[in-house]
Amino acid sequence: MSDAEAYVSRLRDVERAMGEIAANMRRQTELGIIPPAFNFAPVREDGRRVLTGAPFTAGRDSPIFADFKAKVGRLEIPQAEKDRLIAAAREALTGPFRRGYDAMFRTLSAIEPRARGNNGAWSLPNGAALYQQRLRQSTTTNMTADQIHRVGLDQVARIHREMERIKTQVGFRGTLQEFFAHINDGAEFKYPNTDEGRQRYLADARAFIAQVMEAAPRWFRRLPRAPLEVRAVEAFRQETAPVAFYNRPSPDGSRPGIFYVNLADMNQVLRPQVEAIAYHEGAPGHHFQIALMQELQGMPKFRRFGGYGAYAEGWGLYAEGLGKEMGFYREPISEFGMYSTQLWRAIRLVVDTGIHHQRWTRERAIDYFLANGLLSRRDATKEVERYFNNPGQATSYMIGQLKILELRDRARQALGNRFDIRDFHAVVLENGSVPLDVLEELVNNWVGSTLRSVRGTDQSTQPTQRTTN
């Protein structure tokens, strides 16, 4: 019951929190920091969806109220106490909670006329310095925007070559862009846009996770104790939620890790990509990394619960490719889907730096995505708008993945037949979240320690040499 009362307190506190956010937004506006124009309508619409349904409007309970009532209903307390808690939540929602949202709506309406269009970080005060700082934060490197842009172009070209190979393998005679269109438009590459289709997606994603869990002991020394579930994104946040994402478990194990998939429109979901996304967001990706990180004992909290984008997302992207090494992607079209998600992250290097450094327009960025990658227009648009709102973050994925692969190749070359992939993964995953230069140091130390151990073993097995005077 104390948790329910604490939740009601948080509902009441929304007015204060929203007021502080609104005040900060107005202050930023005065400094010339204004969101791109495309943001205002969807943010406003998301807020309206939260306030739709009882106790705000007629009809079914709103998602927040329905969830609270269901959880209170399961409490083993007298009915009078349940009624009291539900009444308190109703009062909080229709009072301070609603007032907080209304204050946010007023702030959006005041700021929106001052939005100057859809421009990248370059248009903000000290925008060039801001973007370089964001790149350092996201990649944990000193790479410049131009360097990252070039890496992106090179990776796009490399992955296109792999995709051309598979296109030829399956007998498609058109161009790569025509093959993209063939997959995007082909009913055989999609799930039905029905409840049955949504359940098939969930079943497939769960099957991909299950096959990883079966093979994992051959690839990892230690697995997280927390379970992993696959769930659909709730209807009230489908429109602005990403394609898929991971929610970490609670440290005490009372809540599992959750791999969320967005099933708003199954026409936009490409079946060849589902397997790679499952490996990235679920296992052996973020769940093996984040859930395990939280379980590490004797580790500073900032390394257990904090994070560096290049480390976290670099591992997620690495996990997609690892699936191929583990023996998955058994059909050529599934392997093509894996390369398409790798390509997606390579395009991010080009587009993010294009927007914020080279002053690309929103439309040019979307067009580049569609011309070079296997992504629907809806998802390409959502991706590009995400990059506008979070400069640099999208560069973390492939920069991190490339560093992990580089470190693994160097370790394998140095150790030869002493190299064990389980030990390498232990070094990467069992030291908490670290910047890429620290990760490199950890791997180098492990390689050095292993080599010293090998030399020590070799010396101890040599026959003792006796000398006589």
FILUMFI-305556 format. One record per residue (C-alpha): x, z, y. Coordinates in steps of 0.5 Angstrom, whole numbers, plus 500, padded with zeros to 3 digits. Each point is the difference from the previous one (the first is absolute). Example, Ala and Ser with C-alpha at 12.3 -4.5 7.8 and 13.67 -1.06 7.14 Angstrom:
FILUMFI-305556
<r x="525" z="516" y="491"/>
<r x="502" z="498" y="507"/>
This chain:
FILUMFI-305556
<r x="500" z="500" y="500"/>
<r x="506" z="501" y="505"/>
<r x="502" z="493" y="499"/>
<r x="493" z="498" y="502"/>
<r x="500" z="504" y="506"/>
<r x="507" z="498" y="502"/>
<r x="497" z="493" y="500"/>
<r x="495" z="501" y="504"/>
<r x="505" z="503" y="505"/>
<r x="504" z="494" y="500"/>
<r x="493" z="496" y="501"/>
<r x="499" z="504" y="507"/>
<r x="507" z="499" y="502"/>
<r x="499" z="492" y="500"/>
<r x="498" z="501" y="507"/>
<r x="507" z="503" y="502"/>
<r x="504" z="495" y="496"/>
<r x="496" z="494" y="502"/>
<r x="501" z="503" y="508"/>
<r x="507" z="500" y="499"/>
<r x="501" z="493" y="497"/>
<r x="496" z="497" y="505"/>
<r x="504" z="504" y="506"/>
<r x="506" z="497" y="497"/>
<r x="497" z="493" y="500"/>
<r x="498" z="500" y="507"/>
<r x="507" z="503" y="502"/>
<r x="503" z="494" y="496"/>
<r x="496" z="495" y="503"/>
<r x="503" z="503" y="507"/>
<r x="507" z="499" y="497"/>
<r x="498" z="492" y="498"/>
<r x="499" z="502" y="493"/>
<r x="494" z="497" y="498"/>
<r x="498" z="497" y="493"/>
<r x="499" z="493" y="499"/>
<r x="493" z="498" y="501"/>
<r x="498" z="498" y="493"/>
<r x="500" z="508" y="498"/>
<r x="494" z="502" y="504"/>
<r x="494" z="497" y="497"/>
<r x="502" z="502" y="493"/>
<r x="502" z="507" y="502"/>
<r x="493" z="501" y="503"/>
<r x="497" z="497" y="494"/>
<r x="503" z="505" y="496"/>
<r x="498" z="506" y="504"/>
<r x="493" z="497" y="500"/>
<r x="500" z="500" y="492"/>
<r x="502" z="507" y="500"/>
<r x="494" z="502" y="504"/>
<r x="495" z="496" y="496"/>
<r x="496" z="504" y="496"/>
<r x="497" z="507" y="499"/>
<r x="501" z="505" y="504"/>
<r x="502" z="495" y="506"/>
<r x="494" z="495" y="498"/>
<r x="495" z="498" y="496"/>
<r x="501" z="498" y="493"/>
<r x="505" z="502" y="494"/>
<r x="505" z="506" y="501"/>
<r x="506" z="497" y="504"/>
<r x="506" z="500" y="495"/>
<r x="503" z="506" y="503"/>
<r x="494" z="504" y="500"/>
<r x="498" z="498" y="493"/>
<r x="507" z="502" y="497"/>
<r x="500" z="507" y="503"/>
<r x="493" z="501" y="497"/>
<r x="502" z="498" y="494"/>
<r x="506" z="504" y="500"/>
<r x="496" z="506" y="502"/>
<r x="495" z="499" y="495"/>
<r x="505" z="501" y="494"/>
<r x="502" z="507" y="503"/>
<r x="498" z="506" y="496"/>
<r x="497" z="504" y="506"/>
<r x="493" z="502" y="501"/>
<r x="495" z="494" y="503"/>
<r x="499" z="504" y="506"/>
<r x="508" z="499" y="502"/>
<r x="500" z="493" y="498"/>
<r x="494" z="499" y="505"/>
<r x="504" z="503" y="505"/>
<r x="506" z="496" y="499"/>
<r x="496" z="494" y="500"/>
<r x="497" z="502" y="507"/>
<r x="506" z="502" y="503"/>
<r x="503" z="493" y="498"/>
<r x="494" z="496" y="503"/>
<r x="501" z="504" y="507"/>
<r x="507" z="499" y="500"/>
<r x="499" z="492" y="499"/>
<r x="495" z="499" y="505"/>
<r x="503" z="505" y="505"/>
<r x="508" z="500" y="501"/>
<r x="501" z="494" y="495"/>
<r x="495" z="495" y="503"/>
<r x="503" z="502" y="507"/>
<r x="507" z="499" y="498"/>
<r x="498" z="493" y="498"/>
<r x="496" z="499" y="506"/>
<r x="506" z="502" y="504"/>
<r x="504" z="495" y="496"/>
<r x="495" z="494" y="501"/>
<r x="500" z="501" y="508"/>
<r x="508" z="500" y="500"/>
<r x="500" z="493" y="496"/>
<r x="495" z="497" y="505"/>
<r x="504" z="503" y="506"/>
<r x="507" z="497" y="497"/>
<r x="497" z="493" y="497"/>
<r x="500" z="496" y="506"/>
<r x="507" z="502" y="502"/>
<r x="502" z="497" y="493"/>
<r x="505" z="494" y="502"/>
<r x="499" z="496" y="494"/>
<r x="503" z="500" y="493"/>
<r x="508" z="501" y="501"/>
<r x="505" z="503" y="496"/>
<r x="505" z="506" y="502"/>
<r x="504" z="496" y="505"/>
<r x="494" z="500" y="505"/>
<r x="500" z="508" y="500"/>
<r x="505" z="504" y="505"/>
<r x="507" z="500" y="497"/>
<r x="497" z="496" y="495"/>
<r x="507" z="497" y="497"/>
<r x="503" z="506" y="499"/>
<r x="493" z="503" y="497"/>
<r x="500" z="495" y="495"/>
<r x="508" z="501" y="498"/>
<r x="498" z="507" y="500"/>
<r x="494" z="499" y="495"/>
<r x="505" z="495" y="496"/>
<r x="505" z="506" y="499"/>
<r x="494" z="505" y="498"/>
<r x="497" z="495" y="495"/>
<r x="506" z="497" y="497"/>
<r x="505" z="506" y="501"/>
<r x="505" z="495" y="501"/>
<r x="503" z="497" y="507"/>
<r x="498" z="493" y="498"/>
<r x="498" z="496" y="506"/>
<r x="493" z="496" y="501"/>
<r x="504" z="493" y="499"/>
<r x="503" z="503" y="494"/>
<r x="494" z="502" y="497"/>
<r x="497" z="494" y="502"/>
<r x="505" z="496" y="496"/>
<r x="500" z="504" y="494"/>
<r x="492" z="498" y="500"/>
<r x="501" z="493" y="500"/>
<r x="505" z="500" y="495"/>
<r x="496" z="504" y="495"/>
<r x="494" z="496" y="502"/>
<r x="504" z="494" y="498"/>
<r x="503" z="503" y="493"/>
<r x="493" z="502" y="498"/>
<r x="497" z="493" y="501"/>
<r x="505" z="498" y="495"/>
<r x="498" z="505" y="495"/>
<r x="493" z="498" y="501"/>
<r x="501" z="492" y="500"/>
<r x="503" z="502" y="493"/>
<r x="494" z="503" y="498"/>
<r x="495" z="495" y="503"/>
<r x="504" z="494" y="496"/>
<r x="500" z="505" y="494"/>
<r x="492" z="500" y="500"/>
<r x="500" z="493" y="501"/>
<r x="497" z="499" y="507"/>
<r x="502" z="494" y="504"/>
<r x="499" z="501" y="507"/>
<r x="504" z="504" y="505"/>
<r x="501" z="507" y="500"/>
<r x="495" z="501" y="506"/>
<r x="495" z="496" y="496"/>
<r x="501" z="505" y="494"/>
<r x="498" z="506" y="505"/>
<r x="494" z="496" y="502"/>
<r x="498" z="499" y="493"/>
<r x="501" z="507" y="498"/>
<r x="497" z="503" y="506"/>
<r x="494" z="495" y="499"/>
<r x="499" z="500" y="493"/>
<r x="495" z="505" y="497"/>
<r x="504" z="501" y="493"/>
<r x="505" z="504" y="505"/>
<r x="495" z="505" y="502"/>
<r x="495" z="505" y="498"/>
<r x="492" z="499" y="501"/>
<r x="498" z="503" y="507"/>
<r x="495" z="505" y="496"/>
<r x="501" z="507" y="497"/>
<r x="502" z="497" y="494"/>
<r x="506" z="496" y="503"/>
<r x="502" z="507" y="504"/>
<r x="499" z="504" y="493"/>
<r x="505" z="494" y="497"/>
<r x="505" z="501" y="505"/>
<r x="500" z="507" y="499"/>
<r x="501" z="500" y="493"/>
<r x="505" z="495" y="500"/>
<r x="504" z="504" y="505"/>
<r x="499" z="506" y="496"/>
<r x="503" z="496" y="494"/>
<r x="506" z="498" y="504"/>
<r x="502" z="507" y="501"/>
<r x="499" z="502" y="493"/>
<r x="505" z="495" y="497"/>
<r x="505" z="503" y="505"/>
<r x="499" z="507" y="498"/>
<r x="501" z="498" y="493"/>
<r x="506" z="496" y="501"/>
<r x="503" z="505" y="506"/>
<r x="504" z="505" y="495"/>
<r x="505" z="494" y="499"/>
<r x="501" z="499" y="507"/>
<r x="499" z="507" y="503"/>
<r x="503" z="507" y="499"/>
<r x="495" z="504" y="503"/>
<r x="493" z="498" y="502"/>
<r x="495" z="504" y="505"/>
<r x="495" z="505" y="497"/>
<r x="495" z="498" y="504"/>
<r x="495" z="495" y="497"/>
<r x="498" z="493" y="504"/>
<r x="493" z="498" y="501"/>
<r x="498" z="493" y="502"/>
<r x="494" z="500" y="505"/>
<r x="496" z="495" y="504"/>
<r x="501" z="501" y="508"/>
<r x="493" z="504" y="503"/>
<r x="495" z="495" y="503"/>
<r x="500" z="503" y="507"/>
<r x="508" z="498" y="501"/>
<r x="500" z="494" y="496"/>
<r x="500" z="495" y="506"/>
<r x="507" z="503" y="503"/>
<r x="503" z="503" y="494"/>
<r x="506" z="496" y="497"/>
<r x="500" z="496" y="494"/>
<r x="503" z="506" y="496"/>
<r x="503" z="506" y="501"/>
<r x="502" z="507" y="497"/>
<r x="498" z="507" y="501"/>
<r x="505" z="505" y="498"/>
<r x="498" z="506" y="495"/>
<r x="499" z="507" y="503"/>
<r x="507" z="504" y="499"/>
<r x="496" z="505" y="495"/>
<r x="497" z="495" y="496"/>
<r x="493" z="501" y="501"/>
<r x="499" z="493" y="503"/>
<r x="503" z="494" y="496"/>
<r x="504" z="494" y="503"/>
<r x="495" z="495" y="502"/>
<r x="501" z="492" y="500"/>
<r x="495" z="497" y="505"/>
<r x="497" z="493" y="499"/>
<r x="496" z="497" y="506"/>
<r x="494" z="496" y="496"/>
<r x="496" z="498" y="507"/>
<r x="500" z="493" y="498"/>
<r x="502" z="498" y="493"/>
<r x="501" z="493" y="503"/>
<r x="506" z="502" y="504"/>
<r x="503" z="503" y="493"/>
<r x="505" z="496" y="496"/>
<r x="501" z="502" y="493"/>
<r x="507" z="497" y="499"/>
<r x="502" z="506" y="506"/>
<r x="497" z="505" y="497"/>
<r x="505" z="502" y="495"/>
<r x="506" z="500" y="505"/>
<r x="495" z="505" y="505"/>
<r x="499" z="505" y="494"/>
<r x="507" z="500" y="499"/>
<r x="502" z="501" y="507"/>
<r x="495" z="505" y="502"/>
<r x="499" z="504" y="493"/>
<r x="505" z="500" y="495"/>
<r x="506" z="499" y="500"/>
<r x="499" z="500" y="507"/>
<r x="498" z="505" y="505"/>
<r x="497" z="504" y="495"/>
<r x="507" z="501" y="496"/>
<r x="503" z="501" y="507"/>
<r x="496" z="504" y="504"/>
<r x="496" z="505" y="495"/>
<r x="507" z="501" y="497"/>
<r x="503" z="501" y="506"/>
<r x="495" z="506" y="502"/>
<r x="502" z="503" y="493"/>
<r x="507" z="501" y="501"/>
<r x="503" z="507" y="501"/>
<r x="505" z="503" y="504"/>
<r x="500" z="494" y="505"/>
<r x="498" z="500" y="507"/>
<r x="493" z="499" y="502"/>
<r x="501" z="494" y="505"/>
<r x="503" z="497" y="494"/>
<r x="494" z="501" y="495"/>
<r x="495" z="499" y="505"/>
<r x="503" z="496" y="506"/>
<r x="502" z="493" y="499"/>
<r x="504" z="494" y="502"/>
<r x="496" z="493" y="500"/>
<r x="506" z="496" y="497"/>
<r x="501" z="505" y="495"/>
<r x="492" z="501" y="498"/>
<r x="498" z="493" y="501"/>
<r x="507" z="497" y="497"/>
<r x="499" z="503" y="494"/>
<r x="492" z="498" y="499"/>
<r x="503" z="493" y="501"/>
<r x="505" z="501" y="495"/>
<r x="495" z="502" y="495"/>
<r x="496" z="494" y="501"/>
<r x="507" z="496" y="497"/>
<r x="501" z="506" y="495"/>
<r x="494" z="498" y="497"/>
<r x="503" z="493" y="498"/>
<r x="506" z="504" y="497"/>
<r x="495" z="504" y="496"/>
<r x="497" z="494" y="496"/>
<r x="494" z="500" y="504"/>
<r x="497" z="494" y="504"/>
<r x="499" z="496" y="493"/>
<r x="497" z="494" y="503"/>
<r x="503" z="495" y="505"/>
<r x="494" z="501" y="505"/>
<r x="501" z="508" y="500"/>
<r x="508" z="499" y="501"/>
<r x="498" z="495" y="506"/>
<r x="495" z="505" y="503"/>
<r x="506" z="505" y="500"/>
<r x="504" z="495" y="504"/>
<r x="495" z="499" y="504"/>
<r x="500" z="508" y="502"/>
<r x="507" z="500" y="501"/>
<r x="499" z="494" y="505"/>
<r x="495" z="503" y="503"/>
<r x="506" z="506" y="502"/>
<r x="505" z="494" y="502"/>
<r x="495" z="497" y="505"/>
<r x="499" z="507" y="503"/>
<r x="507" z="500" y="502"/>
<r x="499" z="493" y="503"/>
<r x="494" z="502" y="503"/>
<r x="501" z="507" y="503"/>
<r x="506" z="498" y="503"/>
<r x="497" z="493" y="503"/>
<r x="494" z="504" y="503"/>
<r x="504" z="506" y="503"/>
<r x="507" z="496" y="502"/>
<r x="498" z="493" y="500"/>
<r x="494" z="501" y="504"/>
<r x="495" z="496" y="494"/>
<r x="493" z="500" y="502"/>
<r x="495" z="503" y="495"/>
<r x="498" z="493" y="498"/>
<r x="507" z="498" y="499"/>
<r x="501" z="506" y="495"/>
<r x="494" z="499" y="496"/>
<r x="501" z="492" y="499"/>
<r x="507" z="502" y="498"/>
<r x="498" z="504" y="495"/>
<r x="495" z="495" y="497"/>
<r x="505" z="495" y="500"/>
<r x="505" z="504" y="496"/>
<r x="496" z="505" y="496"/>
<r x="495" z="501" y="495"/>
<r x="495" z="504" y="504"/>
<r x="493" z="499" y="502"/>
<r x="498" z="499" y="508"/>
<r x="497" z="506" y="500"/>
<r x="506" z="504" y="497"/>
<r x="505" z="496" y="504"/>
<r x="496" z="502" y="506"/>
<r x="500" z="508" y="498"/>
<r x="507" z="499" y="499"/>
<r x="502" z="497" y="506"/>
<r x="496" z="505" y="504"/>
<r x="503" z="506" y="497"/>
<r x="507" z="497" y="502"/>
<r x="498" z="500" y="507"/>
<r x="497" z="507" y="500"/>
<r x="506" z="503" y="496"/>
<r x="507" z="496" y="502"/>
<r x="505" z="500" y="495"/>
<r x="497" z="504" y="495"/>
<r x="499" z="494" y="496"/>
<r x="507" z="498" y="499"/>
<r x="501" z="506" y="496"/>
<r x="498" z="497" y="493"/>
<r x="505" z="495" y="499"/>
<r x="506" z="503" y="504"/>
<r x="499" z="506" y="495"/>
<r x="499" z="496" y="494"/>
<r x="506" z="496" y="501"/>
<r x="504" z="506" y="501"/>
<r x="498" z="503" y="494"/>
<r x="501" z="493" y="496"/>
<r x="507" z="500" y="503"/>
<r x="502" z="507" y="498"/>
<r x="497" z="499" y="493"/>
<r x="505" z="494" y="499"/>
<r x="506" z="503" y="503"/>
<r x="499" z="506" y="495"/>
<r x="499" z="495" y="494"/>
<r x="506" z="496" y="502"/>
<r x="504" z="507" y="501"/>
<r x="498" z="503" y="494"/>
<r x="499" z="495" y="495"/>
<r x="497" z="502" y="493"/>
<r x="500" z="507" y="503"/>
<r x="494" z="498" y="505"/>
<r x="493" z="503" y="498"/>
<r x="494" z="498" y="504"/>
<r x="497" z="507" y="499"/>
<r x="506" z="503" y="503"/>
<r x="500" z="495" y="506"/>
<r x="492" z="502" y="501"/>
<r x="502" z="507" y="499"/>
<r x="505" z="500" y="506"/>
<r x="495" z="496" y="504"/>
<r x="494" z="504" y="499"/>
<r x="502" z="507" y="499"/>
<r x="504" z="501" y="506"/>
<r x="493" z="500" y="505"/>
<r x="499" z="495" y="505"/>
<r x="507" z="498" y="504"/>
<r x="502" z="495" y="505"/>
<r x="503" z="493" y="496"/>
<r x="507" z="502" y="502"/>
<r x="499" z="507" y="497"/>
<r x="498" z="497" y="494"/>
<r x="506" z="495" y="500"/>
<r x="504" z="507" y="500"/>
<r x="496" z="503" y="494"/>
<r x="501" z="494" y="496"/>
<r x="507" z="499" y="501"/>
<r x="501" z="507" y="499"/>
<r x="497" z="500" y="493"/>
<r x="504" z="493" y="498"/>
<r x="506" z="504" y="502"/>
<r x="498" z="506" y="496"/>
<r x="498" z="496" y="494"/>
<r x="507" z="496" y="500"/>
<r x="504" z="507" y="501"/>
<r x="496" z="502" y="494"/>
<r x="502" z="494" y="496"/>
<r x="507" z="501" y="502"/>
<r x="500" z="507" y="498"/>
<r x="497" z="499" y="493"/>
<r x="505" z="494" y="499"/>
<r x="506" z="504" y="501"/>
<r x="498" z="506" y="496"/>
<r x="499" z="496" y="494"/>
<r x="507" z="497" y="501"/>
<r x="506" z="503" y="495"/>
<r x="504" z="505" y="503"/>
<r x="507" z="498" y="501"/>
<r x="506" z="504" y="498"/>
<r x="507" z="500" y="503"/>
<r x="506" z="503" y="497"/>
<r x="506" z="502" y="503"/>
